[in-house]
Amino acid sequence: MKIRKAFFLMPIFIFFSCNYFFQLSSDENLTKQIERKFYEKKVPVDLFFIKSFEWDNYIVIGCYENPKIVGEREGLDLKNIYNNSITYSDNFVLLVFLHNRKSVKICKLDLDVKISEDLKYNKN
């Protein structure tokens, strides 16, 4: 009887834990590159230099913003960053790279770092 219960509960546990296990973490190398570019010239960083992965847009999520609410409001699939600490932090902003309206990579940037508005996310 206990084995049956375990076999029944195991898929449920796995299903709910997948959202936790497949969360994106900040790409430290890319974050350092972007921050270095900003601090060298003190002008907004043009993200067009990033070609190491496929992306077509970005969005910046500010301090205390909830990625789930931002995703729902903007019509984006941000499920893989729902558990990010941006919701509880005022130490950084979250730069989210998008591909086909889904988050593919994130960077936790210093609050001072400015990003060029040339490619900023729009709903169209």
C-alpha positions as CSV (number, residue, x, y, z in Angstrom):
1,M,0.0,0.0,0.0
2,K,2.8,2.5,0.9
3,I,4.6,1.6,-2.4
4,R,1.5,2.5,-4.4
5,K,1.1,5.8,-2.6
6,A,4.8,6.5,-3.3
7,F,4.4,5.7,-7.0
8,F,1.3,8.0,-7.1
9,L,2.9,10.9,-5.2
10,M,6.3,10.7,-7.0
11,P,5.1,12.0,-10.4
12,I,3.2,14.9,-8.7
13,F,6.4,15.8,-6.8
14,I,8.5,15.7,-10.0
15,F,6.0,17.8,-11.9
16,F,6.0,20.6,-9.3
17,S,9.7,20.5,-8.7
18,C,10.6,20.9,-12.4
19,N,9.7,24.5,-12.2
20,Y,12.2,24.9,-9.4
21,F,15.0,22.8,-11.0
22,F,14.9,24.4,-14.5
23,Q,15.3,28.0,-13.3
24,L,17.8,30.2,-15.1
25,S,20.7,31.6,-13.1
26,S,22.6,34.8,-13.8
27,D,25.3,34.4,-16.4
28,E,28.3,35.8,-14.5
29,N,30.6,36.1,-17.4
30,L,28.1,37.9,-19.6
31,T,27.2,40.2,-16.6
32,K,30.9,41.1,-16.2
33,Q,31.2,41.8,-19.9
34,I,28.2,44.2,-19.9
35,E,29.3,45.9,-16.7
36,R,32.9,46.3,-18.0
37,K,31.6,47.9,-21.2
38,F,29.5,50.4,-19.2
39,Y,32.1,51.4,-16.7
40,E,34.8,51.9,-19.4
41,K,32.9,54.6,-21.2
42,K,30.0,55.5,-18.9
43,V,27.5,55.4,-21.8
44,P,24.6,53.0,-22.2
45,V,25.7,49.6,-23.4
46,D,24.7,48.5,-26.9
47,L,23.8,44.8,-26.6
48,F,24.3,44.1,-30.3
49,F,27.8,42.8,-29.4
50,I,26.3,39.7,-27.8
51,K,26.3,36.9,-30.3
52,S,27.2,33.9,-28.1
53,F,23.5,32.7,-27.9
54,E,20.3,33.2,-29.8
55,W,18.1,36.1,-28.7
56,D,15.9,38.7,-30.4
57,N,14.9,41.1,-27.6
58,Y,15.4,41.9,-24.0
59,I,13.5,43.4,-21.0
60,V,14.8,44.9,-17.8
61,I,13.0,43.9,-14.6
62,G,13.6,46.4,-11.9
63,C,14.0,46.0,-8.1
64,Y,11.1,44.4,-6.3
65,E,9.3,43.5,-9.5
66,N,7.8,40.0,-9.7
67,P,8.9,38.2,-12.9
68,K,5.6,36.3,-12.9
69,I,3.5,39.5,-12.9
70,V,5.8,41.1,-15.5
71,G,5.5,38.0,-17.8
72,E,1.7,38.0,-17.5
73,R,1.4,41.7,-18.1
74,E,3.8,41.7,-21.2
75,G,2.7,38.4,-22.6
76,L,6.1,36.8,-22.1
77,D,7.1,33.3,-21.0
78,L,9.2,34.0,-17.9
79,K,8.5,30.7,-16.1
80,N,12.1,29.8,-15.9
81,I,12.9,32.9,-13.8
82,Y,9.9,33.0,-11.5
83,N,12.0,32.0,-8.5
84,N,14.5,34.8,-9.0
85,S,15.5,37.0,-6.1
86,I,14.8,40.3,-7.9
87,T,11.4,40.3,-6.2
88,Y,13.1,40.8,-2.8
89,S,16.2,42.8,-3.8
90,D,17.1,46.4,-4.4
91,N,20.8,45.6,-5.2
92,F,20.5,44.9,-8.9
93,V,18.2,44.9,-11.9
94,L,17.5,41.8,-14.0
95,L,18.4,41.9,-17.7
96,V,16.4,39.2,-19.4
97,F,17.3,38.1,-22.9
98,L,14.3,36.8,-24.9
99,H,14.0,34.6,-27.8
100,N,10.5,34.1,-29.3
101,R,9.0,35.8,-26.2
102,K,10.7,33.3,-23.8
103,S,13.5,34.1,-21.4
104,V,16.7,32.4,-22.5
105,K,19.4,34.1,-20.4
106,I,19.6,36.5,-17.5
107,C,22.1,38.9,-16.0
108,K,22.0,40.6,-12.6
109,L,23.4,44.0,-13.3
110,D,24.5,46.8,-11.0
111,L,21.9,49.5,-10.6
112,D,24.2,52.0,-12.2
113,V,24.6,50.1,-15.5
114,K,22.5,51.6,-18.3
115,I,21.5,49.7,-21.4
116,S,20.9,51.2,-24.9
117,E,17.2,51.6,-25.8
118,D,17.8,50.7,-29.4
119,L,16.4,47.1,-29.1
120,K,14.3,47.4,-26.0
121,Y,11.3,45.0,-25.8
122,N,8.1,46.1,-27.4
123,K,4.8,44.1,-27.4
124,N,4.6,43.9,-31.2
